[in-house]
Amino acid sequence: MTDREAVVTALAAIADPSGGGDIVASGRVSGVVVKADGSAGLVLSVEALARDVAERLNAAVELAVRRVPGVTAARIILTAERDTAPAAADVRTGPVPGIRTIVAIASGKGGVGKSTVAANLAVALARRGLSVGLLDADIYGPSVPTLLGLTGRGKLEGKRLQPAAAHGITALSMGMMTDPTKAIIWRGPMAASAMMQMVEQTDWGVLDTLVIDLPPGTGDIQLTMAQKLKPTGAVIVSTPQDLALIDARRAIAMFGEVKVPVIGLVENMSSFVCPACGVRTDIFGHGGAAAAAEAAGIAFLGGIPLDIAIRTASDAGQPPAAGEGALAEAFAALAEQVAAGLGL
């Protein structure tokens, strides 16, 4: 089989969104060529497809072509003849084949519940009908397996990592590949390299968004992620007290330096309502994140309450966003704003 035939065969496995079989048989793909240097090119018609459908199809085609052995690059020319179809320039492509958008979840310091927010945000985005992946990039303190109830080890297929499925999303964490009783003692560049491998060498499939749960702070992993992956946006998580907000402001400033748009600031552990008497107590203060967001010129994305139900559900691997009730609604409201910030 020639390189061109291999590419065509890979494309024939993709169904045409409008029906009529696969995209090769329907004529949506044409002009397939593979050059001597291994670069492949083709013309993809997105005629009469809604923008989100066209984006998914473009991502699926790019992913399929790049996975053909011997192909080193993919150049896809989009065409649209009808006024109702999206213009080729309007169809987004991300830095990772198959992934439309990337959102980084960050905090200036640890202990603010960033991973809990990241996991529940991913689940809430999936409940909106999006295809979502969650990468636990907190190499030294991975907690996503616990939050999602994942107990199995990570798997390799054809030298590619396979994410685990849980609660409507796919997820990958260093915690799925290491002994949980042993510390990971790596220098910053090694941890950053591991993060990039988990992004680029994983079979994520076609995703509307990849949620990356970053470690706290503004170190090598954050810098590498920002420079190489060029995330669509970032969400900063903080608690209301001044000590956390000081570090949250540093995180906001870091993303400004590396030209990553900040979608907004979330106030976690915002308030506590006593389940016995119903009295509200602002243990960590209240409203500090909203004021900090206004001062920084970014959006305030709302507050997540300090609730024992979040802790118990998280320890049990059952994210509250996957259920019903006030907590699920709080994460759904957050997901709505983040989706809008990502253009989804």
Secondary structure, DSSP 8 states (H G I E B T S, - for coil): --HHHHHHHHHTTSB-TTSSSBTTTTT-EEEEEE-TTSEEEEEEE-TT--HHHHHHHHHHHHHHHHTSTT--EEEEEEE--STTS--GGGS---SSTTEEEEEEEE-SSSSS-HHHHHHHHHHHHHHTT--EEEEE--SSS--HHHHHT--S--EEETTEEE-EEETTEEEEEGGGTS-TTS-----HHHHHHHHHHHHHTB---SEEEEEEE--SSSSHHHHHIIIII--SEEEEEE-SSHHHHHHHHHHHHHHHHTT--EEEEEEES--EE-TTT--EE-TT-SSHHHHHHHHHT--EEEEE---HHHHHHHHTT--GGGS-SHHHHHHHHHHHHHHHHHT-
